[in-house]
Structure formats: C-alpha cells, structure tokens
C-alpha cells in the first residue's frame, strides 16, 4: 500500500487536543511525520534506550506513537490511538 498525504482531516487526541494539522503526514498503516516541529500538542518525554514515545502534551496520555533517536526525521503515530477531525 502506497503512503498518501491526508488532506481533509487532522489527527486529535481522545481528549480533543490537536496532534497534526491536515496534510502534515504520510499515512499508510501509521502516520509518518518528517520532524518534531510538525506536531501540534505532542510531548516527547525522556526516551527508553534509543526510542522516545510520543504523548499528549496537555494530559500526558500515551503513548500515541514513537521516534527512534537514530533517525532524526522519522516519527510514527499509531492511528488507532488518535482520531480524525
């Protein structure tokens, strides 16, 4: 399955906080984001080994995705942990 850019809907936390604006990520089975500055209300707590998990910056619910510290420009969002606008 080819990844596509999601243009019509953004992603939100279950509590309503914005994760990504429409068109900000590539989507296939997970949302793939090119850099941490693209996220809206997402926190990046201290990592475990070479992995950092993504959490809601408002309520700290998580993880909603992860980032491998070996690749500075690749972040994955678990689509089943967020909802579309």
N, C-alpha and C positions, 0 to 999 in steps of 0.2 A: 504494500500500500504506500503510495507516494504521500509524503507530508504536504499539507496545504496550509496556507495562511487563513486564519479565522478572521473574517472581516466584519461580520454582523454582530457578534456577541463578544463581550469581555468575560472575564472569569471573576467570581466572587467567593469569599469565604462563606461558610454556612451562616455566620452572624451578619453578613452583609458587607463586610469590608472588601474593597476592590483589590484584586490580585494583579490582573493585567487588563489593559485597555484593548478594545477590538483591534485586530491586526497586528498585535505585538509579538505573536509567537507562531511557530510552525506546529501543526497538530497532526499526529497520526494516532498512536496509542497513548502518547503522553504529550504534554505541551513542552516544546523545546524553545528555550529563550537564550538569546545571544549574550546577555550581560546583566549584572545585578541592578543596574540603574534603570532598566526597563520595567521592573516590578513597581507596583504602587504601594500597598500596605503589607509588605512581607519583611519578616525579620530573619536574620542569619546568625543564630546563636553559635557558641563555641562548637567546633567540629569534633567528630569522633574519628580518630585516625586521619585519613585523607578525605573524609566525607563531611560536608556540612548539610544539615537538614534545614528546610525552609519552613517557617512558622508564620502564623498571623501576627502582624506587628501590633494589633490592637489587643487581642485576647491571649496570644501565645498558644493557641490551639495548633497542633501539628502532630506529625509532620505533614505538610501538603506537597512536599517534593524534596529534591536533594541536589547537591552540587559537589562534584568531585574536584578537589583542590588541584589536581594535576592538569585540568583543563579550565583555564580562567574564563572562557567564554561559552560554557555549556551548562545550562541549568535545566532540570527536568521537573515538571509539575505533574503530579498524579491527578488525572482528570476526574477520577472517582472521589477525590477528596475536596473538590471545589464544584461550584455550579456556574452555569452560564447566565448572563444577563438576559 
